[in-house]
């Protein structure tokens, strides 16, 4: 690749740099999460914490008021796997 082309592509967005220096608004472009890596990292930690809590601590009425973890353990121990979808029936 020509060195001149490499330099041109490295400076393909001078208006964003100029806006930052001038204190103007700079928006995160769609599909460019790397432009705001701090927030993306924060969101990833929040989502992971929610996923763990959702699958290990929260009871689900569709699983007979068991956590998904308890339900899966019951299935692996040979339980029938039947869960009543009505609140008043005894499964």
ChimeraX attribute file (.defattr): number of C-alpha atoms within 10 A of each C-alpha:
attribute: neighborCount
match mode: 1-to-1
recipient: residues
	/A:1	5
	/A:2	6
	/A:3	8
	/A:4	8
	/A:5	10
	/A:6	11
	/A:7	10
	/A:8	10
	/A:9	10
	/A:10	9
	/A:11	11
	/A:12	10
	/A:13	10
	/A:14	10
	/A:15	11
	/A:16	14
	/A:17	13
	/A:18	12
	/A:19	12
	/A:20	12
	/A:21	9
	/A:22	9
	/A:23	9
	/A:24	11
	/A:25	8
	/A:26	12
	/A:27	9
	/A:28	10
	/A:29	10
	/A:30	7
	/A:31	7
	/A:32	9
	/A:33	13
	/A:34	12
	/A:35	13
	/A:36	12
	/A:37	11
	/A:38	11
	/A:39	12
	/A:40	13
	/A:41	13
	/A:42	10
	/A:43	12
	/A:44	12
	/A:45	12
	/A:46	11
	/A:47	12
	/A:48	11
	/A:49	11
	/A:50	11
	/A:51	12
	/A:52	11
	/A:53	12
	/A:54	15
	/A:55	14
	/A:56	13
	/A:57	14
	/A:58	14
	/A:59	17
	/A:60	14
	/A:61	14
	/A:62	14
	/A:63	17
	/A:64	18
	/A:65	14
	/A:66	17
	/A:67	20
	/A:68	19
	/A:69	14
	/A:70	16
	/A:71	19
	/A:72	14
	/A:73	12
	/A:74	14
	/A:75	12
	/A:76	11
	/A:77	9
	/A:78	8
	/A:79	11
	/A:80	9
	/A:81	12
	/A:82	10
	/A:83	15
	/A:84	14
	/A:85	12
	/A:86	11
	/A:87	11
	/A:88	7
	/A:89	8
	/A:90	8
	/A:91	10
